[in-house]
Amino acid sequence: MKPILEVRGVQKSFGSYAALRGINLSVRSGEIISVLGPSGCGKSTLLQVIAGLTRPDVGEVLLRGEQVASPSRLVPSEKRNLNMVFQDYALWPHMSVYANIAYGLQRKKMKADLIQAKIAELVKLLRLEGLEQRLPPQLSGGQQQQRCAEIWSNG
């Protein structure tokens, strides 16, 4: 089975600081991996390179066999059909729970009635019933994490 994600010899530096040094990684469909390490070791930088937010200095990233990142090529993140959960939850602070969930579905150009049905399903699944009109600052940290879990799994 071919890998869904390949990271080949990726290096990334910021000035004299080498955040990534020759990283190799392969992930096949159905596999779950963790990127572990101490603060400042390059975990976030690696994820940003994979997501298309940062270009590698050396090496390449392939998604489903297509090169999406190298020193001379960077496919924009919005064209990669993958998601990343940020440490700060990445919620729009001025938008309600409903609007935050709807945003990704609207970007996928999903029909309005399907968006409403999907939001109702997710709100129930995430146990956020009655909170749809709240803004992120009005939610607990756990409730915000639930929203980010939805972003990660459904875009």
Number of C-alpha atoms within 10 A of each C-alpha: 5 11 15 16 19 21 21 17 16 24 23 23 15 9 7 6 8 12 17 20 14 12 15 14 12 15 15 14 11 7 9 7 9 6 9 9 9 7 8 9 13 19 16 15 20 22 16 17 23 27 23 21 17 17 25 26 16 19 19 25 27 18 18 14 12 13 16 22 27 20 14 10 13 18 16 13 18 11 10 15 9 15 15 17 16 13 9 9 16 16 20 14 12 12 15 19 25 18 18 21 24 18 16 15 21 13 9 10 10 14 10 12 9 11 18 15 11 16 19 15 13 18 21 12 12 14 12 17 13 9 16 16 13 15 18 22 13 14 14 10 12 9 17 18 19 19 22 23 16 16 21 14 11 13 18
